Amino acid sequence: MRIQGYILPEGGVIGLRIDGYRFGQVTIDGRKYTSDVIVFSDKIVSWWRQAGHVVAVADIKEIAAARPEVLIIGTGAYGAVRVLPEVENLLSSEGIKLIALPTREACEKYNRLRDKHRVVAALHLTC
């Protein structure tokens, strides 16, 4: 039985599991998504950015408000998404570690960290 978003007594969190990624699609706990998503430990929300291939501060406000330890940004299959320096500065000032990787690697990293840290993944599914 899979436990979703269960907070362990020691403070660790088992978040949602990313089952797989391919161009334009991610599968999370058995459910397929075909548009960009933000994966919190207990929910998945649509991720729409003001400028499609740029991550600006306004695009991560909900994530920053959740106060994760780590934010993993999936920059697309070919790494086309760019994270603005202002985003890096904001996250650093909030004590949130930023990891930006092509989406396949971002999914793998999220799965490795999800039971050890409060981690959020923001995933661009195409280019």
Backbone bond lengths (Angstrom), bond angles and torsions (degrees), N, CA, C in turn:
res aa  C-N    CA-C-N  psi(-1)  N-CA   C-N-CA  omega(-1)  CA-C   N-CA-C  phi
1 M - - - 1.460 - - 1.524 108.94 -
2 R 1.305 117.04 132.24 1.454 121.95 -179.22 1.521 109.36 -90.59
3 I 1.313 116.53 133.85 1.463 121.86 179.02 1.516 107.52 -103.34
4 Q 1.338 117.83 124.97 1.454 121.29 -177.66 1.518 110.55 -107.41
5 G 1.329 116.40 126.04 1.455 120.96 173.60 1.514 113.85 65.73
6 Y 1.306 118.16 22.00 1.462 121.60 -178.72 1.520 109.60 -78.72
7 I 1.319 117.45 127.36 1.462 120.99 -179.95 1.522 108.31 -90.55
8 L 1.299 116.10 119.48 1.458 121.83 -179.25 1.518 110.70 -76.70
9 P 1.334 118.86 149.97 1.460 121.52 179.39 1.525 113.18 -56.60
10 E 1.327 117.76 -32.88 1.464 121.13 -178.89 1.521 112.28 -74.96
11 G 1.311 117.55 -5.66 1.458 120.92 178.83 1.510 114.10 100.97
12 G 1.346 117.93 -8.94 1.452 120.39 176.65 1.518 109.83 -74.03
13 V 1.308 116.99 162.40 1.461 121.02 -179.19 1.519 108.80 -131.23
14 I 1.311 116.20 133.47 1.455 120.25 170.49 1.517 105.83 -97.69
15 G 1.312 116.61 109.75 1.456 119.92 -178.62 1.510 111.79 -91.35
16 L 1.302 115.19 -178.25 1.455 121.44 174.78 1.524 108.98 -58.63
17 R 1.313 117.40 146.92 1.465 121.07 -179.16 1.529 110.19 -101.25
18 I 1.322 115.02 133.20 1.460 120.70 174.12 1.524 106.71 -87.77
19 D 1.329 115.89 113.56 1.462 121.28 -175.48 1.520 112.84 -80.69
20 G 1.328 117.16 -30.85 1.453 118.79 -178.37 1.513 111.92 -176.57
21 Y 1.328 114.35 159.44 1.463 121.22 178.35 1.518 108.27 -139.48
22 R 1.311 115.51 138.91 1.460 122.86 166.48 1.518 106.23 -144.08
23 F 1.301 117.01 162.52 1.460 121.50 -176.17 1.528 110.15 -47.57
24 G 1.335 115.58 120.19 1.454 121.32 176.21 1.515 116.27 83.36
25 Q 1.334 117.72 2.06 1.469 119.31 -177.64 1.527 111.47 -153.27
26 V 1.323 114.99 136.92 1.462 120.80 173.11 1.524 107.00 -128.45
27 T 1.331 116.20 142.23 1.459 121.56 177.00 1.519 107.72 -112.06
28 I 1.330 115.94 124.68 1.465 122.29 -177.11 1.518 107.80 -126.72
29 D 1.325 115.62 120.06 1.468 121.46 -176.99 1.530 111.89 46.85
30 G 1.327 115.48 43.80 1.456 121.56 174.88 1.517 116.16 84.36
31 R 1.315 117.64 -4.70 1.467 121.18 -178.78 1.529 110.01 -107.55
32 K 1.331 116.66 134.88 1.465 121.70 -177.62 1.520 111.22 -92.36
33 Y 1.333 115.20 139.61 1.465 122.80 176.98 1.522 107.51 -126.19
34 T 1.332 116.20 138.93 1.460 120.46 -178.02 1.525 112.89 -120.28
35 S 1.314 116.80 11.85 1.465 120.46 172.06 1.523 107.67 -133.25
36 D 1.313 116.17 160.70 1.463 121.85 -175.27 1.524 111.16 -54.66
37 V 1.331 115.75 141.45 1.463 121.14 -175.44 1.522 111.56 -136.34
38 I 1.338 114.06 158.32 1.458 122.10 168.17 1.519 105.85 -112.65
39 V 1.327 116.39 126.92 1.457 122.20 -178.47 1.526 108.42 -106.66
40 F 1.327 115.65 106.75 1.459 122.04 172.52 1.526 107.03 -90.82
41 S 1.318 118.77 173.83 1.464 119.95 -179.45 1.520 112.10 -65.43
42 D 1.333 117.41 -25.34 1.463 120.48 -173.55 1.527 114.78 -125.76
43 K 1.331 117.50 2.28 1.469 119.17 -178.89 1.520 110.35 -159.92
44 I 1.328 114.28 162.87 1.458 122.31 176.91 1.522 106.86 -126.47
45 V 1.332 116.02 129.52 1.460 119.88 178.17 1.529 109.43 -127.04
46 S 1.309 115.31 154.51 1.454 121.49 177.07 1.528 109.20 -66.35
47 W 1.333 116.61 144.71 1.467 120.80 -179.83 1.524 109.36 -120.86
48 W 1.308 115.07 107.28 1.459 122.22 177.66 1.517 108.13 -112.16
49 R 1.315 117.69 125.99 1.457 122.00 179.46 1.523 110.19 -103.73
50 Q 1.317 115.72 149.28 1.467 120.67 179.78 1.526 111.37 -60.30
51 A 1.314 116.42 -40.82 1.461 122.10 175.82 1.528 106.26 -121.36
52 G 1.310 117.50 115.60 1.457 123.52 -169.19 1.518 118.52 -41.78
53 H 1.327 118.18 -45.98 1.461 120.09 -175.23 1.525 113.17 -109.44
54 V 1.324 115.55 23.08 1.463 121.65 178.01 1.523 108.00 -131.85
55 V 1.337 116.23 133.04 1.466 120.63 175.03 1.523 107.29 -100.82
56 A 1.334 115.73 115.96 1.461 123.02 178.73 1.527 108.92 -108.87
57 V 1.318 116.13 169.64 1.469 121.60 -179.14 1.526 111.21 -55.09
58 A 1.322 117.71 -42.82 1.470 120.72 -178.86 1.529 112.02 -60.48
59 D 1.321 116.98 -25.29 1.464 121.61 -177.22 1.526 113.64 -78.93
60 I 1.326 116.99 -12.32 1.471 119.83 -176.91 1.526 112.95 -122.18
61 K 1.325 117.23 12.15 1.484 120.21 -177.80 1.525 111.82 -56.46
62 E 1.332 117.73 -46.87 1.469 121.13 -179.55 1.529 110.85 -62.68
63 I 1.309 116.21 -37.10 1.464 120.67 179.16 1.520 110.18 -67.21
64 A 1.329 117.24 -49.18 1.471 120.91 -179.79 1.524 110.95 -59.64
65 A 1.333 117.09 -37.54 1.469 121.22 179.87 1.525 111.87 -64.87
66 A 1.334 117.21 -26.05 1.467 121.55 179.04 1.530 112.08 -77.55
67 R 1.329 117.24 -12.45 1.470 123.84 176.25 1.533 113.96 56.31
68 P 1.335 118.14 51.56 1.464 118.40 175.28 1.524 109.97 -71.13
69 E 1.299 116.56 162.79 1.465 120.55 172.17 1.525 109.91 -78.13
70 V 1.338 115.38 -34.05 1.461 121.78 -175.13 1.528 109.42 -135.52
71 L 1.327 116.13 135.38 1.459 122.45 170.08 1.521 107.37 -115.52
72 I 1.322 115.18 121.91 1.459 120.89 176.48 1.523 107.23 -106.52
73 I 1.323 115.91 122.69 1.463 120.42 177.57 1.521 108.30 -106.31
74 G 1.337 115.03 121.58 1.456 121.04 173.41 1.516 108.19 -85.40
75 T 1.318 116.38 114.75 1.461 122.01 -171.49 1.530 113.93 -88.28
76 G 1.326 117.07 13.70 1.461 121.58 179.22 1.517 111.62 101.79
77 A 1.316 115.57 168.33 1.463 120.96 -178.45 1.526 111.58 -59.79
78 Y 1.328 116.33 -34.50 1.463 120.78 -177.49 1.524 112.43 -112.82
79 G 1.328 116.86 11.64 1.464 120.81 178.00 1.513 114.33 71.36
80 A 1.337 117.91 30.96 1.465 121.72 -175.25 1.528 114.33 -73.96
81 V 1.324 117.83 -20.85 1.469 120.63 -177.50 1.524 109.97 -80.74
82 R 1.332 115.20 135.53 1.467 122.13 -179.71 1.522 108.90 -112.78
83 V 1.331 115.48 134.90 1.468 121.50 177.35 1.527 107.97 -97.04
84 L 1.337 116.89 122.51 1.469 120.76 -179.33 1.529 111.34 -67.72
85 P 1.336 117.41 148.42 1.464 120.95 177.91 1.532 112.99 -56.59
86 E 1.332 116.94 -31.79 1.469 120.27 179.28 1.531 111.47 -61.50
87 V 1.323 116.21 -34.06 1.466 121.15 177.68 1.523 109.35 -66.91
88 E 1.321 115.93 -47.21 1.466 120.47 178.50 1.525 110.56 -58.73
89 N 1.326 117.06 -43.12 1.469 121.31 -179.78 1.523 111.63 -64.00
90 L 1.338 116.88 -44.99 1.462 120.76 179.46 1.526 110.75 -61.22
91 L 1.313 116.66 -49.32 1.463 120.32 -178.29 1.521 111.10 -61.89
92 S 1.313 116.65 -42.41 1.464 120.76 177.96 1.521 111.07 -60.33
93 S 1.329 116.71 -44.00 1.469 120.32 -179.46 1.525 111.84 -66.47
94 E 1.341 117.41 -24.41 1.467 122.44 178.55 1.530 111.88 -91.21
95 G 1.336 116.53 -1.09 1.464 120.07 -179.40 1.519 113.51 75.31
96 I 1.330 116.81 24.64 1.466 122.14 -179.80 1.525 108.30 -104.63
97 K 1.334 116.25 122.84 1.465 120.72 179.35 1.525 109.19 -77.18
98 L 1.325 116.94 132.46 1.459 122.72 178.74 1.521 109.71 -104.68
99 I 1.324 115.23 130.92 1.461 121.99 172.92 1.523 106.34 -127.33
100 A 1.326 117.66 119.78 1.469 122.04 178.08 1.524 108.17 -116.13
101 L 1.331 115.57 122.03 1.463 122.16 -176.69 1.523 109.35 -142.49
102 P 1.334 117.57 158.54 1.461 117.96 169.16 1.537 109.06 -53.32
103 T 1.308 116.63 149.31 1.466 120.74 -167.62 1.525 114.25 -57.89
104 R 1.309 119.61 -39.56 1.472 119.85 178.80 1.531 110.75 -58.89
105 E 1.326 116.50 -47.72 1.465 120.79 179.39 1.531 111.24 -67.48
106 A 1.332 116.36 -34.70 1.469 120.59 178.01 1.527 110.70 -62.54
107 C 1.323 116.82 -41.12 1.470 120.80 178.31 1.526 110.85 -63.48
108 E 1.321 116.19 -43.49 1.467 120.34 179.02 1.527 110.74 -63.18
109 K 1.324 116.56 -43.26 1.469 121.36 179.78 1.528 110.34 -63.19
110 Y 1.335 117.40 -44.25 1.468 121.41 178.12 1.530 110.29 -56.29
111 N 1.324 117.25 -47.70 1.465 120.07 -179.15 1.524 112.24 -62.32
112 R 1.326 117.15 -35.27 1.474 119.97 178.63 1.524 112.00 -69.99
113 L 1.333 117.46 -33.12 1.466 121.06 -174.99 1.523 114.36 -94.52
114 R 1.314 119.18 -17.41 1.466 122.46 -168.04 1.517 115.06 -61.37
115 D 1.329 118.24 -26.15 1.465 118.90 -179.93 1.524 112.61 -97.78
116 K 1.333 117.19 1.06 1.463 121.06 -179.24 1.523 113.28 -114.70
117 H 1.324 116.79 -23.08 1.465 121.69 -174.10 1.528 110.17 -139.96
118 R 1.328 115.47 159.70 1.464 120.49 169.30 1.526 106.14 -78.58
119 V 1.309 115.74 102.81 1.459 120.73 -172.96 1.528 110.41 -123.85
120 V 1.321 114.84 143.52 1.464 122.73 175.41 1.526 106.83 -125.03
121 A 1.333 116.05 140.54 1.462 120.70 175.19 1.524 108.89 -117.35
122 A 1.322 116.66 128.66 1.465 123.09 173.91 1.526 105.85 -110.98
123 L 1.326 116.49 115.10 1.461 120.59 -167.86 1.524 113.50 -117.52
124 H 1.336 115.39 122.77 1.465 122.16 170.70 1.522 105.75 -91.74
125 L 1.323 118.04 124.91 1.457 121.12 -168.63 1.518 116.01 -93.72
126 T 1.329 117.72 -14.89 1.462 117.67 -178.78 1.524 110.58 -106.64
127 C 1.302 117.69 -128.58 1.457 122.43 -170.39 1.510 113.52 -58.70
